[in-house]
Amino acid sequence: MANLQNSSSLESSMSGSFIVSSTASVATETYQRAAKLFLTKSFVDSLNTLEPLLADAKELRRTGQLSEKTWIKSWKLYFVLLDAAARQQEEASTRSPSSSSSSSSSSISGTNSVSSSWPKKVRLELVKKITDGSLWKQVENEFGGSLSSAPPDIVFGLTSLTIRHGTTNNSILSMVSESLELYLSSMSDLVQSFDDTYRHEYLKVLDLYILKVLPLRNEYDLAREMIESSQFYDSHVKEEKRRQLIKSEENLVKKKQKKEEEDSKRKQMEALREEAKRKHERLVQQQRQQQKQLQQQQQQQQQLEQKTSLEHQQSSVNSLSSSGLGPRRTASPTPPRSSNPVRSFDSLIFYWRRRATAIVQSAMVWKIIAFFIIIVLSVSNPLARERARRIVNNVWRKLSETARMGFKVSFV
């Protein structure tokens, strides 16, 4: 019976270890899948795969389903993804070749910067984590509320990411400096008890603090003092760190000068764009004014032509009225022309009525009518026709004799 219980407990322990091993392999596979997606530049998919693993990291580590090695690698990959999002945001903001070349010169992972299509909303959220200090709080909460419990390579990656993309905010830089100072002071007495790998990572954090963070705050004197008083540097290392500090100061001055030049060029370009925009607006305004003036001139020309035509019609009526021999009548003033169709039609009737009256009053018309009446009456009377024929024959005979006499005289 005891053997049966021992065998059953052995089987249960073996089954439990198998379950833990299988779940641990699941966590490892999740990290590997996220890493492969990152290598294929599928940054968004890689982040979506990695975030659930980091969210459940405490529970997975407590149950032994996530090894410390995979845990640290997952955080490093998370920092690299944030770095890629921040770099793309910088490129989208500046659109400057110089900024693109400088951003591609270094990376947390040691590889060249790659570009991928991050959704704007996701990209801004990730960058905000870096610039507002929430990433530091996330890491501290993950490691028990203090950086002293975090591995030095995690602290190094977090600090590198922040000083690369979040140093424009002085409050964040101060927070980074104070957090690193507490971390280094709390770990300085314990470093000697750790292995060489841990000690090497701790020294990388110390170098980063002395050569990067303090120069960004213009605390070069404190950096030199820490180099001289450090128990981890021998004389040769101290000399090397002094040269690196001087070089870091020179690089920082050059970087500031370069940034000022870029800002000046950007302001000049913005001023040129604003001036070009104002010129374009003035040109459009001038074109509109010219078009408006042209339309006004065309309207005035049409009104002048209409007025000239009306005056010409009035002068024609007056000339017909003045050509008659009968008593003159004073022409009533012609009503002004109106755009109303009914009034225009009345004016036309009035014009033709006046013209017909002038023609009837003319004496020449009655003379022409009397002449035609005489001709018609003469042709209708037989005696008048006979008399007219004799007159015509007599005239024809005389003309013939005259022509014949003229011909004889010309011949002689």
PyMOL commands that set and color helices and strands:
alter all, ss='L'
color gray80, all
select helices_A, chain A and resi 2-39+43-55+57-62+68-94+97-103+120-131+134-142+147-149+152-165+170-187+191-193+196-216+220-229+235-322+341-361+363-380+382-411
alter helices_A, ss='H'
color red, helices_A
deselect
rebuild
show_as cartoon
